[in-house]
Structure formats: C-alpha cells, structure tokens
C-alpha cells in the first residue's frame, strides 16, 4: 500500500499591520520635548509651532505671535522638526 503524504502547505503571504503605533510615539516625543515643527498641508501651506495635543483625527499646534491651530491629520502632507 502506498504511503500517504501530508498535503503541502502553501506559503501564506502576511499583510503588513494596519497600525504600527509609531505615530503616537513620535507625537508624544515632540510634545514632551516641546520640539518646534513645520507642517506642510495638502494645499502646500506651511505652519510652524509646537504640537500641544493630538488625537486620532487632528493635532493642535501652538504658535508664537499667531493663533493656535487645530489641523486635521488628513490635511497634513508631512511634518518635520525645525532645528
């Protein structure tokens, strides 16, 4: 009687995680260090200030000599630290 071989398993491709939680860590670092940032918005406007608060939908930027802003995350192209 021939031996039965177990069925071969196909290699599953794993999807990358939807959320890495690195964004929260980075924003916390910016808030705790009061690190000035420049934010480029989707319409190419730039605002500069210190992030004071963040949520899953927006960040609050405190600016010197200008009103504080709530900026929706979906309107942000990128942000970077200002040296």
mmCIF file of the N, C-alpha and C atoms, coordinates in Angstrom:
data_MODEL
# 
_entry.id   MODEL 
# 
loop_
_atom_site.group_PDB 
_atom_site.id 
_atom_site.type_symbol 
_atom_site.label_atom_id 
_atom_site.label_alt_id 
_atom_site.label_comp_id 
_atom_site.label_asym_id 
_atom_site.label_entity_id 
_atom_site.label_seq_id 
_atom_site.pdbx_PDB_ins_code 
_atom_site.Cartn_x 
_atom_site.Cartn_y 
_atom_site.Cartn_z 
_atom_site.occupancy 
_atom_site.B_iso_or_equiv 
_atom_site.pdbx_formal_charge 
_atom_site.auth_seq_id 
_atom_site.auth_comp_id 
_atom_site.auth_asym_id 
_atom_site.auth_atom_id 
_atom_site.pdbx_PDB_model_num 
ATOM 1   N N  . UNK A 1 1  ? 0.835  -1.166 0.000  1.00 0.00 ? 1  UNK A N  1 
ATOM 2   C CA . UNK A 1 1  ? 0.000  0.000  0.000  1.00 0.00 ? 1  UNK A CA 1 
ATOM 3   C C  . UNK A 1 1  ? 0.896  1.252  0.000  1.00 0.00 ? 1  UNK A C  1 
ATOM 4   N N  . UNK A 1 2  ? 0.642  2.216  -0.933 1.00 0.00 ? 2  UNK A N  1 
ATOM 5   C CA . UNK A 1 2  ? 1.487  3.416  -0.996 1.00 0.00 ? 2  UNK A CA 1 
ATOM 6   C C  . UNK A 1 2  ? 1.265  4.312  0.219  1.00 0.00 ? 2  UNK A C  1 
ATOM 7   N N  . UNK A 1 3  ? 2.356  4.967  0.616  1.00 0.00 ? 3  UNK A N  1 
ATOM 8   C CA . UNK A 1 3  ? 2.281  5.876  1.769  1.00 0.00 ? 3  UNK A CA 1 
ATOM 9   C C  . UNK A 1 3  ? 1.608  7.175  1.364  1.00 0.00 ? 3  UNK A C  1 
ATOM 10  N N  . UNK A 1 4  ? 0.777  7.681  2.269  1.00 0.00 ? 4  UNK A N  1 
ATOM 11  C CA . UNK A 1 4  ? 0.114  8.960  2.011  1.00 0.00 ? 4  UNK A CA 1 
ATOM 12  C C  . UNK A 1 4  ? 1.014  10.080 2.498  1.00 0.00 ? 4  UNK A C  1 
ATOM 13  N N  . UNK A 1 5  ? 1.194  11.046 1.653  1.00 0.00 ? 5  UNK A N  1 
ATOM 14  C CA . UNK A 1 5  ? 1.975  12.215 2.046  1.00 0.00 ? 5  UNK A CA 1 
ATOM 15  C C  . UNK A 1 5  ? 1.015  13.281 2.555  1.00 0.00 ? 5  UNK A C  1 
ATOM 16  N N  . UNK A 1 6  ? 1.426  13.989 3.607  1.00 0.00 ? 6  UNK A N  1 
ATOM 17  C CA . UNK A 1 6  ? 0.562  15.080 4.067  1.00 0.00 ? 6  UNK A CA 1 
ATOM 18  C C  . UNK A 1 6  ? 0.483  16.163 2.990  1.00 0.00 ? 6  UNK A C  1 
ATOM 19  N N  . UNK A 1 7  ? -0.657 16.829 2.892  1.00 0.00 ? 7  UNK A N  1 
ATOM 20  C CA . UNK A 1 7  ? -0.766 17.890 1.872  1.00 0.00 ? 7  UNK A CA 1 
ATOM 21  C C  . UNK A 1 7  ? 0.241  19.003 2.155  1.00 0.00 ? 7  UNK A C  1 
ATOM 22  N N  . UNK A 1 8  ? 0.808  19.501 1.084  1.00 0.00 ? 8  UNK A N  1 
ATOM 23  C CA . UNK A 1 8  ? 1.787  20.583 1.231  1.00 0.00 ? 8  UNK A CA 1 
ATOM 24  C C  . UNK A 1 8  ? 1.069  21.878 1.566  1.00 0.00 ? 8  UNK A C  1 
ATOM 25  N N  . UNK A 1 9  ? 1.674  22.595 2.479  1.00 0.00 ? 9  UNK A N  1 
ATOM 26  C CA . UNK A 1 9  ? 1.095  23.881 2.872  1.00 0.00 ? 9  UNK A CA 1 
ATOM 27  C C  . UNK A 1 9  ? 1.651  24.960 1.961  1.00 0.00 ? 9  UNK A C  1 
ATOM 28  N N  . UNK A 1 10 ? 0.764  25.797 1.500  1.00 0.00 ? 10 UNK A N  1 
ATOM 29  C CA . UNK A 1 10 ? 1.191  26.930 0.681  1.00 0.00 ? 10 UNK A CA 1 
ATOM 30  C C  . UNK A 1 10 ? 1.719  28.017 1.609  1.00 0.00 ? 10 UNK A C  1 
ATOM 31  N N  . UNK A 1 11 ? 2.747  28.682 1.156  1.00 0.00 ? 11 UNK A N  1 
ATOM 32  C CA . UNK A 1 11 ? 3.304  29.789 1.937  1.00 0.00 ? 11 UNK A CA 1 
ATOM 33  C C  . UNK A 1 11 ? 2.299  30.933 1.947  1.00 0.00 ? 11 UNK A C  1 
ATOM 34  N N  . UNK A 1 12 ? 1.893  31.319 3.135  1.00 0.00 ? 12 UNK A N  1 
ATOM 35  C CA . UNK A 1 12 ? 0.951  32.437 3.260  1.00 0.00 ? 12 UNK A CA 1 
ATOM 36  C C  . UNK A 1 12 ? 1.723  33.746 3.213  1.00 0.00 ? 12 UNK A C  1 
ATOM 37  N N  . UNK A 1 13 ? 1.226  34.654 2.436  1.00 0.00 ? 13 UNK A N  1 
ATOM 38  C CA . UNK A 1 13 ? 1.840  35.976 2.459  1.00 0.00 ? 13 UNK A CA 1 
ATOM 39  C C  . UNK A 1 13 ? 1.110  36.784 3.523  1.00 0.00 ? 13 UNK A C  1 
ATOM 40  N N  . UNK A 1 14 ? 1.864  37.304 4.446  1.00 0.00 ? 14 UNK A N  1 
ATOM 41  C CA . UNK A 1 14 ? 1.245  38.074 5.525  1.00 0.00 ? 14 UNK A CA 1 
ATOM 42  C C  . UNK A 1 14 ? 1.187  39.536 5.138  1.00 0.00 ? 14 UNK A C  1 
ATOM 43  N N  . UNK A 1 15 ? 0.081  40.121 5.444  1.00 0.00 ? 15 UNK A N  1 
ATOM 44  C CA . UNK A 1 15 ? -0.100 41.543 5.163  1.00 0.00 ? 15 UNK A CA 1 
ATOM 45  C C  . UNK A 1 15 ? 0.570  42.350 6.253  1.00 0.00 ? 15 UNK A C  1 
ATOM 46  N N  . UNK A 1 16 ? 1.095  43.500 5.897  1.00 0.00 ? 16 UNK A N  1 
ATOM 47  C CA . UNK A 1 16 ? 1.649  44.361 6.940  1.00 0.00 ? 16 UNK A CA 1 
ATOM 48  C C  . UNK A 1 16 ? 0.534  44.855 7.856  1.00 0.00 ? 16 UNK A C  1 
ATOM 49  N N  . UNK A 1 17 ? 0.871  45.149 9.101  1.00 0.00 ? 17 UNK A N  1 
ATOM 50  C CA . UNK A 1 17 ? -0.172 45.619 10.021 1.00 0.00 ? 17 UNK A CA 1 
ATOM 51  C C  . UNK A 1 17 ? -0.744 46.959 9.575  1.00 0.00 ? 17 UNK A C  1 
ATOM 52  N N  . UNK A 1 18 ? -2.013 47.149 9.865  1.00 0.00 ? 18 UNK A N  1 
ATOM 53  C CA . UNK A 1 18 ? -2.676 48.407 9.527  1.00 0.00 ? 18 UNK A CA 1 
ATOM 54  C C  . UNK A 1 18 ? -2.126 49.555 10.359 1.00 0.00 ? 18 UNK A C  1 
ATOM 55  N N  . UNK A 1 19 ? -1.789 49.264 11.597 1.00 0.00 ? 19 UNK A N  1 
ATOM 56  C CA . UNK A 1 19 ? -1.341 50.306 12.526 1.00 0.00 ? 19 UNK A CA 1 
ATOM 57  C C  . UNK A 1 19 ? -0.079 49.836 13.228 1.00 0.00 ? 19 UNK A C  1 
ATOM 58  N N  . UNK A 1 20 ? 0.977  50.654 13.209 1.00 0.00 ? 20 UNK A N  1 
ATOM 59  C CA . UNK A 1 20 ? 2.226  50.303 13.896 1.00 0.00 ? 20 UNK A CA 1 
ATOM 60  C C  . UNK A 1 20 ? 2.373  51.032 15.228 1.00 0.00 ? 20 UNK A C  1 
ATOM 61  N N  . UNK A 1 21 ? 1.560  52.052 15.458 1.00 0.00 ? 21 UNK A N  1 
ATOM 62  C CA . UNK A 1 21 ? 1.576  52.867 16.670 1.00 0.00 ? 21 UNK A CA 1 
ATOM 63  C C  . UNK A 1 21 ? 2.848  53.709 16.809 1.00 0.00 ? 21 UNK A C  1 
ATOM 64  N N  . UNK A 1 22 ? 3.643  53.800 15.773 1.00 0.00 ? 22 UNK A N  1 
ATOM 65  C CA . UNK A 1 22 ? 4.836  54.642 15.800 1.00 0.00 ? 22 UNK A CA 1 
ATOM 66  C C  . UNK A 1 22 ? 4.462  56.117 15.756 1.00 0.00 ? 22 UNK A C  1 
ATOM 67  N N  . UNK A 1 23 ? 3.351  56.442 15.109 1.00 0.00 ? 23 UNK A N  1 
ATOM 68  C CA . UNK A 1 23 ? 2.913  57.839 15.026 1.00 0.00 ? 23 UNK A CA 1 
ATOM 69  C C  . UNK A 1 23 ? 2.685  58.404 16.420 1.00 0.00 ? 23 UNK A C  1 
ATOM 70  N N  . UNK A 1 24 ? 2.005  57.660 17.267 1.00 0.00 ? 24 UNK A N  1 
ATOM 71  C CA . UNK A 1 24 ? 1.722  58.123 18.628 1.00 0.00 ? 24 UNK A CA 1 
ATOM 72  C C  . UNK A 1 24 ? 3.002  58.332 19.419 1.00 0.00 ? 24 UNK A C  1 
ATOM 73  N N  . UNK A 1 25 ? 3.946  57.400 19.277 1.00 0.00 ? 25 UNK A N  1 
ATOM 74  C CA . UNK A 1 25 ? 5.220  57.537 19.992 1.00 0.00 ? 25 UNK A CA 1 
ATOM 75  C C  . UNK A 1 25 ? 5.955  58.807 19.556 1.00 0.00 ? 25 UNK A C  1 
ATOM 76  N N  . UNK A 1 26 ? 5.965  59.042 18.255 1.00 0.00 ? 26 UNK A N  1 
ATOM 77  C CA . UNK A 1 26 ? 6.677  60.208 17.731 1.00 0.00 ? 26 UNK A CA 1 
ATOM 78  C C  . UNK A 1 26 ? 6.006  61.511 18.175 1.00 0.00 ? 26 UNK A C  1 
ATOM 79  N N  . UNK A 1 27 ? 4.683  61.571 18.100 1.00 0.00 ? 27 UNK A N  1 
ATOM 80  C CA . UNK A 1 27 ? 3.981  62.778 18.528 1.00 0.00 ? 27 UNK A CA 1 
ATOM 81  C C  . UNK A 1 27 ? 4.181  63.031 20.024 1.00 0.00 ? 27 UNK A C  1 
ATOM 82  N N  . UNK A 1 28 ? 4.183  61.983 20.834 1.00 0.00 ? 28 UNK A N  1 
ATOM 83  C CA . UNK A 1 28 ? 4.446  62.139 22.269 1.00 0.00 ? 28 UNK A CA 1 
ATOM 84  C C  . UNK A 1 28 ? 5.822  62.719 22.508 1.00 0.00 ? 28 UNK A C  1 
ATOM 85  N N  . UNK A 1 29 ? 6.807  62.233 21.756 1.00 0.00 ? 29 UNK A N  1 
ATOM 86  C CA . UNK A 1 29 ? 8.179  62.734 21.879 1.00 0.00 ? 29 UNK A CA 1 
ATOM 87  C C  . UNK A 1 29 ? 8.228  64.227 21.541 1.00 0.00 ? 29 UNK A C  1 
ATOM 88  N N  . UNK A 1 30 ? 7.525  64.626 20.485 1.00 0.00 ? 30 UNK A N  1 
ATOM 89  C CA . UNK A 1 30 ? 7.513  66.031 20.085 1.00 0.00 ? 30 UNK A CA 1 
ATOM 90  C C  . UNK A 1 30 ? 6.845  66.902 21.144 1.00 0.00 ? 30 UNK A C  1 
ATOM 91  N N  . UNK A 1 31 ? 5.766  66.408 21.734 1.00 0.00 ? 31 UNK A N  1 
ATOM 92  C CA . UNK A 1 31 ? 5.044  67.174 22.758 1.00 0.00 ? 31 UNK A CA 1 
ATOM 93  C C  . UNK A 1 31 ? 5.880  67.306 24.013 1.00 0.00 ? 31 UNK A C  1 
ATOM 94  N N  . UNK A 1 32 ? 6.415  66.190 24.504 1.00 0.00 ? 32 UNK A N  1 
ATOM 95  C CA . UNK A 1 32 ? 7.183  66.209 25.751 1.00 0.00 ? 32 UNK A CA 1 
ATOM 96  C C  . UNK A 1 32 ? 8.441  67.055 25.634 1.00 0.00 ? 32 UNK A C  1 
ATOM 97  N N  . UNK A 1 33 ? 9.077  67.026 24.452 1.00 0.00 ? 33 UNK A N  1 
ATOM 98  C CA . UNK A 1 33 ? 10.288 67.805 24.246 1.00 0.00 ? 33 UNK A CA 1 
ATOM 99  C C  . UNK A 1 33 ? 10.032 69.229 23.806 1.00 0.00 ? 33 UNK A C  1 
ATOM 100 N N  . UNK A 1 34 ? 8.758  69.560 23.584 1.00 0.00 ? 34 UNK A N  1 
ATOM 101 C CA . UNK A 1 34 ? 8.379  70.886 23.067 1.00 0.00 ? 34 UNK A CA 1 
ATOM 102 C C  . UNK A 1 34 ? 9.223  71.244 21.842 1.00 0.00 ? 34 UNK A C  1 
ATOM 103 N N  . UNK A 1 35 ? 9.321  70.288 20.950 1.00 0.00 ? 35 UNK A N  1 
ATOM 104 C CA . UNK A 1 35 ? 10.151 70.430 19.751 1.00 0.00 ? 35 UNK A CA 1 
ATOM 105 C C  . UNK A 1 35 ? 9.368  71.171 18.679 1.00 0.00 ? 35 UNK A C  1 
ATOM 106 N N  . UNK A 1 36 ? 9.894  72.290 18.185 1.00 0.00 ? 36 UNK A N  1 
ATOM 107 C CA . UNK A 1 36 ? 9.204  73.036 17.121 1.00 0.00 ? 36 UNK A CA 1 
ATOM 108 C C  . UNK A 1 36 ? 9.139  72.212 15.831 1.00 0.00 ? 36 UNK A C  1 
ATOM 109 N N  . UNK A 1 37 ? 8.003  72.283 15.163 1.00 0.00 ? 37 UNK A N  1 
ATOM 110 C CA . UNK A 1 37 ? 7.811  71.556 13.912 1.00 0.00 ? 37 UNK A CA 1 
ATOM 111 C C  . UNK A 1 37 ? 7.251  72.488 12.845 1.00 0.00 ? 37 UNK A C  1 
ATOM 112 N N  . UNK A 1 38 ? 7.466  72.105 11.615 1.00 0.00 ? 38 UNK A N  1 
ATOM 113 C CA . UNK A 1 38 ? 6.829  72.778 10.485 1.00 0.00 ? 38 UNK A CA 1 
ATOM 114 C C  . UNK A 1 38 ? 5.952  71.739 9.813  1.00 0.00 ? 38 UNK A C  1 
ATOM 115 N N  . UNK A 1 39 ? 4.699  72.107 9.567  1.00 0.00 ? 39 UNK A N  1 
ATOM 116 C CA . UNK A 1 39 ? 3.722  71.198 8.985  1.00 0.00 ? 39 UNK A CA 1 
ATOM 117 C C  . UNK A 1 39 ? 3.370  71.693 7.590  1.00 0.00 ? 39 UNK A C  1 
ATOM 118 N N  . UNK A 1 40 ? 3.530  70.830 6.598  1.00 0.00 ? 40 UNK A N  1 
ATOM 119 C CA . UNK A 1 40 ? 3.114  71.163 5.228  1.00 0.00 ? 40 UNK A CA 1 
ATOM 120 C C  . UNK A 1 40 ? 1.756  70.519 5.011  1.00 0.00 ? 40 UNK A C  1 
ATOM 121 N N  . UNK A 1 41 ? 0.798  71.362 4.650  1.00 0.00 ? 41 UNK A N  1 
ATOM 122 C CA . UNK A 1 41 ? -0.567 70.901 4.435  1.00 0.00 ? 41 UNK A CA 1 
ATOM 123 C C  . UNK A 1 41 ? -0.759 70.440 2.990  1.00 0.00 ? 41 UNK A C  1 
ATOM 124 N N  . UNK A 1 42 ? -1.863 69.785 2.726  1.00 0.00 ? 42 UNK A N  1 
ATOM 125 C CA . UNK A 1 42 ? -2.125 69.252 1.384  1.00 0.00 ? 42 UNK A CA 1 
ATOM 126 C C  . UNK A 1 42 ? -2.230 70.348 0.323  1.00 0.00 ? 42 UNK A C  1 
ATOM 127 N N  . UNK A 1 43 ? -2.551 71.594 0.727  1.00 0.00 ? 43 UNK A N  1 
ATOM 128 C CA . UNK A 1 43 ? -2.606 72.703 -0.235 1.00 0.00 ? 43 UNK A CA 1 
ATOM 129 C C  . UNK A 1 43 ? -1.272 73.456 -0.301 1.00 0.00 ? 43 UNK A C  1 
ATOM 130 N N  . UNK A 1 44 ? -0.212 72.844 0.256  1.00 0.00 ? 44 UNK A N  1 
ATOM 131 C CA . UNK A 1 44 ? 1.169  73.361 0.282  1.00 0.00 ? 44 UNK A CA 1 
ATOM 132 C C  . UNK A 1 44 ? 1.373  74.542 1.216  1.00 0.00 ? 44 UNK A C  1 
ATOM 133 N N  . UNK A 1 45 ? 0.383  74.919 1.985  1.00 0.00 ? 45 UNK A N  1 
ATOM 134 C CA . UNK A 1 45 ? 0.567  75.938 3.012  1.00 0.00 ? 45 UNK A CA 1 
ATOM 135 C C  . UNK A 1 45 ? 1.390  75.318 4.138  1.00 0.00 ? 45 UNK A C  1 
ATOM 136 N N  . UNK A 1 46 ? 2.233  76.129 4.786  1.00 0.00 ? 46 UNK A N  1 
ATOM 137 C CA . UNK A 1 46 ? 3.039  75.637 5.898  1.00 0.00 ? 46 UNK A CA 1 
ATOM 138 C C  . UNK A 1 46 ? 2.718  76.417 7.156  1.00 0.00 ? 46 UNK A C  1 
ATOM 139 N N  . UNK A 1 47 ? 2.669  75.715 8.274  1.00 0.00 ? 47 UNK A N  1 
ATOM 140 C CA . UNK A 1 47 ? 2.503  76.344 9.576  1.00 0.00 ? 47 UNK A CA 1 
ATOM 141 C C  . UNK A 1 47 ? 3.601  75.816 10.483 1.00 0.00 ? 47 UNK A C  1 
ATOM 142 N N  . UNK A 1 48 ? 4.030  76.673 11.401 1.00 0.00 ? 48 UNK A N  1 
ATOM 143 C CA . UNK A 1 48 ? 5.125  76.307 12.295 1.00 0.00 ? 48 UNK A CA 1 
ATOM 144 C C  . UNK A 1 48 ? 4.704  76.557 13.726 1.00 0.00 ? 48 UNK A C  1 
ATOM 145 N N  . UNK A 1 49 ? 5.112  75.679 14.601 1.00 0.00 ? 49 UNK A N  1 
ATOM 146 C CA . UNK A 1 49 ? 4.789  75.816 16.013 1.00 0.00 ? 49 UNK A CA 1 
ATOM 147 C C  . UNK A 1 49 ? 5.170  74.563 16.776 1.00 0.00 ? 49 UNK A C  1 
ATOM 148 N N  . UNK A 1 50 ? 4.586  74.419 17.955 1.00 0.00 ? 50 UNK A N  1 
ATOM 149 C CA . UNK A 1 50 ? 4.839  73.270 18.820 1.00 0.00 ? 50 UNK A CA 1 
ATOM 150 C C  . UNK A 1 50 ? 3.536  72.493 18.949 1.00 0.00 ? 50 UNK A C  1 
ATOM 151 N N  . UNK A 1 51 ? 3.614  71.196 18.803 1.00 0.00 ? 51 UNK A N  1 
ATOM 152 C CA . UNK A 1 51 ? 2.411  70.367 18.970 1.00 0.00 ? 51 UNK A CA 1 
ATOM 153 C C  . UNK A 1 51 ? 2.109  70.272 20.453 1.00 0.00 ? 51 UNK A C  1 
ATOM 154 N N  . UNK A 1 52 ? 0.894  70.638 20.802 1.00 0.00 ? 52 UNK A N  1 
ATOM 155 C CA . UNK A 1 52 ? 0.495  70.633 22.210 1.00 0.00 ? 52 UNK A CA 1 
ATOM 156 C C  . UNK A 1 52 ? -0.402 69.445 22.532 1.00 0.00 ? 52 UNK A C  1 
ATOM 157 N N  . UNK A 1 53 ? -1.148 68.977 21.535 1.00 0.00 ? 53 UNK A N  1 
ATOM 158 C CA . UNK A 1 53 ? -2.116 67.906 21.759 1.00 0.00 ? 53 UNK A CA 1 
ATOM 159 C C  . UNK A 1 53 ? -2.348 67.180 20.441 1.00 0.00 ? 53 UNK A C  1 
ATOM 160 N N  . UNK A 1 54 ? -2.665 65.897 20.528 1.00 0.00 ? 54 UNK A N  1 
ATOM 161 C CA . UNK A 1 54 ? -3.050 65.166 19.326 1.00 0.00 ? 54 UNK A CA 1 
ATOM 162 C C  . UNK A 1 54 ? -4.158 64.180 19.650 1.00 0.00 ? 54 UNK A C  1 
ATOM 163 N N  . UNK A 1 55 ? -4.840 63.781 18.620 1.00 0.00 ? 55 UNK A N  1 
ATOM 164 C CA . UNK A 1 55 ? -5.976 62.875 18.694 1.00 0.00 ? 55 UNK A CA 1 
ATOM 165 C C  . UNK A 1 55 ? -5.862 61.979 17.464 1.00 0.00 ? 55 UNK A C  1 
ATOM 166 N N  . UNK A 1 56 ? -6.766 61.056 17.276 1.00 0.00 ? 56 UNK A N  1 
ATOM 167 C CA . UNK A 1 56 ? -6.697 60.226 16.074 1.00 0.00 ? 56 UNK A CA 1 
ATOM 168 C C  . UNK A 1 56 ? -7.137 60.991 14.831 1.00 0.00 ? 56 UNK A C  1 
ATOM 169 N N  . UNK A 1 57 ? -7.742 62.186 15.005 1.00 0.00 ? 57 UNK A N  1 
ATOM 170 C CA . UNK A 1 57 ? -8.206 62.973 13.855 1.00 0.00 ? 57 UNK A CA 1 
ATOM 171 C C  . UNK A 1 57 ? -7.402 64.240 13.609 1.00 0.00 ? 57 UNK A C  1 
ATOM 172 N N  . UNK A 1 58 ? -6.816 64.830 14.642 1.00 0.00 ? 58 UNK A N  1 
ATOM 173 C CA . UNK A 1 58 ? -6.161 66.129 14.448 1.00 0.00 ? 58 UNK A CA 1 
ATOM 174 C C  . UNK A 1 58 ? -5.003 66.324 15.423 1.00 0.00 ? 58 UNK A C  1 
ATOM 175 N N  . UNK A 1 59 ? -4.221 67.383 15.158 1.00 0.00 ? 59 UNK A N  1 
ATOM 176 C CA . UNK A 1 59 ? -3.185 67.835 16.094 1.00 0.00 ? 59 UNK A CA 1 
ATOM 177 C C  . UNK A 1 59 ? -3.452 69.305 16.400 1.00 0.00 ? 59 UNK A C  1 
ATOM 178 N N  . UNK A 1 60 ? -3.038 69.734 17.587 1.00 0.00 ? 60 UNK A N  1 
ATOM 179 C CA . UNK A 1 60 ? -3.158 71.143 17.956 1.00 0.00 ? 60 UNK A CA 1 
ATOM 180 C C  . UNK A 1 60 ? -1.760 71.737 17.947 1.00 0.00 ? 60 UNK A C  1 
ATOM 181 N N  . UNK A 1 61 ? -1.594 72.803 17.179 1.00 0.00 ? 61 UNK A N  1 
ATOM 182 C CA . UNK A 1 61 ? -0.303 73.465 17.060 1.00 0.00 ? 61 UNK A CA 1 
ATOM 183 C C  . UNK A 1 61 ? -0.381 74.802 17.765 1.00 0.00 ? 61 UNK A C  1 
ATOM 184 N N  . UNK A 1 62 ? 0.515  75.003 18.740 1.00 0.00 ? 62 UNK A N  1 
ATOM 185 C CA . UNK A 1 62 ? 0.617  76.267 19.445 1.00 0.00 ? 62 UNK A CA 1 
ATOM 186 C C  . UNK A 1 62 ? 1.689  77.093 18.747 1.00 0.00 ? 62 UNK A C  1 
ATOM 187 N N  . UNK A 1 63 ? 1.312  78.330 18.383 1.00 0.00 ? 63 UNK A N  1 
ATOM 188 C CA . UNK A 1 63 ? 2.241  79.191 17.652 1.00 0.00 ? 63 UNK A CA 1 
ATOM 189 C C  . UNK A 1 63 ? 2.514  80.448 18.461 1.00 0.00 ? 63 UNK A C  1 
ATOM 190 N N  . UNK A 1 64 ? 3.682  81.014 18.248 1.00 0.00 ? 64 UNK A N  1 
ATOM 191 C CA . UNK A 1 64 ? 4.054  82.268 18.894 1.00 0.00 ? 64 UNK A CA 1 
ATOM 192 C C  . UNK A 1 64 ? 3.653  83.424 17.988 1.00 0.00 ? 64 UNK A C  1 
ATOM 193 N N  . UNK A 1 65 ? 2.911  84.371 18.541 1.00 0.00 ? 65 UNK A N  1 
ATOM 194 C CA . UNK A 1 65 ? 2.511  85.546 17.775 1.00 0.00 ? 65 UNK A CA 1 
ATOM 195 C C  . UNK A 1 65 ? 1.415  85.278 16.755 1.00 0.00 ? 65 UNK A C  1 
ATOM 196 N N  . UNK A 1 66 ? 0.793  84.135 16.833 1.00 0.00 ? 66 UNK A N  1 
ATOM 197 C CA . UNK A 1 66 ? -0.296 83.785 15.907 1.00 0.00 ? 66 UNK A CA 1 
ATOM 198 C C  . UNK A 1 66 ? -1.271 82.873 16.649 1.00 0.00 ? 66 UNK A C  1 
ATOM 199 N N  . UNK A 1 67 ? -2.498 82.791 16.170 1.00 0.00 ? 67 UNK A N  1 
ATOM 200 C CA . UNK A 1 67 ? -3.473 81.927 16.846 1.00 0.00 ? 67 UNK A CA 1 
ATOM 201 C C  . UNK A 1 67 ? -3.064 80.451 16.792 1.00 0.00 ? 67 UNK A C  1 
ATOM 202 N N  . UNK A 1 68 ? -3.459 79.718 17.818 1.00 0.00 ? 68 UNK A N  1 
ATOM 203 C CA . UNK A 1 68 ? -3.237 78.275 17.822 1.00 0.00 ? 68 UNK A CA 1 
ATOM 204 C C  . UNK A 1 68 ? -4.159 77.634 16.795 1.00 0.00 ? 68 UNK A C  1 
ATOM 205 N N  . UNK A 1 69 ? -3.740 76.479 16.272 1.00 0.00 ? 69 UNK A N  1 
ATOM 206 C CA . UNK A 1 69 ? -4.495 75.824 15.213 1.00 0.00 ? 69 UNK A CA 1 
ATOM 207 C C  . UNK A 1 69 ? -4.815 74.378 15.565 1.00 0.00 ? 69 UNK A C  1 
ATOM 208 N N  . UNK A 1 70 ? -5.981 73.934 15.154 1.00 0.00 ? 70 UNK A N  1 
ATOM 209 C CA . UNK A 1 70 ? -6.310 72.522 15.130 1.00 0.00 ? 70 UNK A CA 1 
ATOM 210 C C  . UNK A 1 70 ? -6.211 72.116 13.666 1.00 0.00 ? 70 UNK A C  1 
ATOM 211 N N  . UNK A 1 71 ? -5.349 71.156 13.362 1.00 0.00 ? 71 UNK A N  1 
ATOM 212 C CA . UNK A 1 71 ? -5.138 70.724 11.981 1.00 0.00 ? 71 UNK A CA 1 
ATOM 213 C C  . UNK A 1 71 ? -5.553 69.258 11.869 1.00 0.00 ? 71 UNK A C  1 
ATOM 214 N N  . UNK A 1 72 ? -6.474 68.980 10.954 1.00 0.00 ? 72 UNK A N  1 
ATOM 215 C CA . UNK A 1 72 ? -6.884 67.600 10.721 1.00 0.00 ? 72 UNK A CA 1 
ATOM 216 C C  . UNK A 1 72 ? -5.734 66.823 10.088 1.00 0.00 ? 72 UNK A C  1 
ATOM 217 N N  . UNK A 1 73 ? -5.523 65.612 10.565 1.00 0.00 ? 73 UNK A N  1 
ATOM 218 C CA . UNK A 1 73 ? -4.419 64.800 10.056 1.00 0.00 ? 73 UNK A CA 1 
ATOM 219 C C  . UNK A 1 73 ? -4.558 64.505 8.568  1.00 0.00 ? 73 UNK A C  1 
ATOM 220 N N  . UNK A 1 74 ? -5.778 64.354 8.076  1.00 0.00 ? 74 UNK A N  1 
ATOM 221 C CA . UNK A 1 74 ? -5.934 64.045 6.650  1.00 0.00 ? 74 UNK A CA 1 
ATOM 222 C C  . UNK A 1 74 ? -5.545 65.233 5.764  1.00 0.00 ? 74 UNK A C  1 
ATOM 223 N N  . UNK A 1 75 ? -5.363 66.420 6.354  1.00 0.00 ? 75 UNK A N  1 
ATOM 224 C CA . UNK A 1 75 ? -4.922 67.598 5.603  1.00 0.00 ? 75 UNK A CA 1 
ATOM 225 C C  . UNK A 1 75 ? -3.404 67.780 5.646  1.00 0.00 ? 75 UNK A C  1 
ATOM 226 N N  . UNK A 1 76 ? -2.700 66.906 6.350  1.00 0.00 ? 76 UNK A N  1 
ATOM 227 C CA . UNK A 1 76 ? -1.245 67.042 6.500  1.00 0.00 ? 76 UNK A CA 1 
ATOM 228 C C  . UNK A 1 76 ? -0.543 66.182 5.462  1.00 0.00 ? 76 UNK A C  1 
ATOM 229 N N  . UNK A 1 77 ? 0.349  66.833 4.687  1.00 0.00 ? 77 UNK A N  1 
ATOM 230 C CA . UNK A 1 77 ? 1.200  66.094 3.757  1.00 0.00 ? 77 UNK A CA 1 
ATOM 231 C C  . UNK A 1 77 ? 2.339  65.457 4.536  1.00 0.00 ? 77 UNK A C  1 
ATOM 232 N N  . UNK A 1 78 ? 3.035  66.289 5.307  1.00 0.00 ? 78 UNK A N  1 
ATOM 233 C CA . UNK A 1 78 ? 4.118  65.797 6.161  1.00 0.00 ? 78 UNK A CA 1 
ATOM 234 C C  . UNK A 1 78 ? 4.446  66.871 7.188  1.00 0.00 ? 78 UNK A C  1 
ATOM 235 N N  . UNK A 1 79 ? 5.233  66.477 8.183  1.00 0.00 ? 79 UNK A N  1 
ATOM 236 C CA . UNK A 1 79 ? 5.745  67.452 9.150  1.00 0.00 ? 79 UNK A CA 1 
ATOM 237 C C  . UNK A 1 79 ? 7.181  67.093 9.450  1.00 0.00 ? 79 UNK A C  1 
ATOM 238 N N  . UNK A 1 80 ? 7.939  68.098 9.859  1.00 0.00 ? 80 UNK A N  1 
ATOM 239 C CA . UNK A 1 80 ? 9.337  67.837 10.217 1.00 0.00 ? 80 UNK A CA 1 
ATOM 240 C C  . UNK A 1 80 ? 9.754  68.776 11.333 1.00 0.00 ? 80 UNK A C  1 
ATOM 241 N N  . UNK A 1 81 ? 10.777 68.347 12.057 1.00 0.00 ? 81 UNK A N  1 
ATOM 242 C CA . UNK A 1 81 ? 11.293 69.131 13.175 1.00 0.00 ? 81 UNK A CA 1 
ATOM 243 C C  . UNK A 1 81 ? 12.093 70.304 12.636 1.00 0.00 ? 81 UNK A C  1 
ATOM 244 N N  . UNK A 1 82 ? 11.940 71.442 13.294 1.00 0.00 ? 82 UNK A N  1 
ATOM 245 C CA . UNK A 1 82 ? 12.674 72.637 12.903 1.00 0.00 ? 82 UNK A CA 1 
ATOM 246 C C  . UNK A 1 82 ? 13.846 72.793 13.856 1.00 0.00 ? 82 UNK A C  1 
ATOM 247 N N  . UNK A 1 83 ? 15.027 72.864 13.305 1.00 0.00 ? 83 UNK A N  1 
ATOM 248 C CA . UNK A 1 83 ? 16.242 72.965 14.136 1.00 0.00 ? 83 UNK A CA 1 
ATOM 249 C C  . UNK A 1 83 ? 16.463 74.350 14.650 1.00 0.00 ? 83 UNK A C  1 
# 
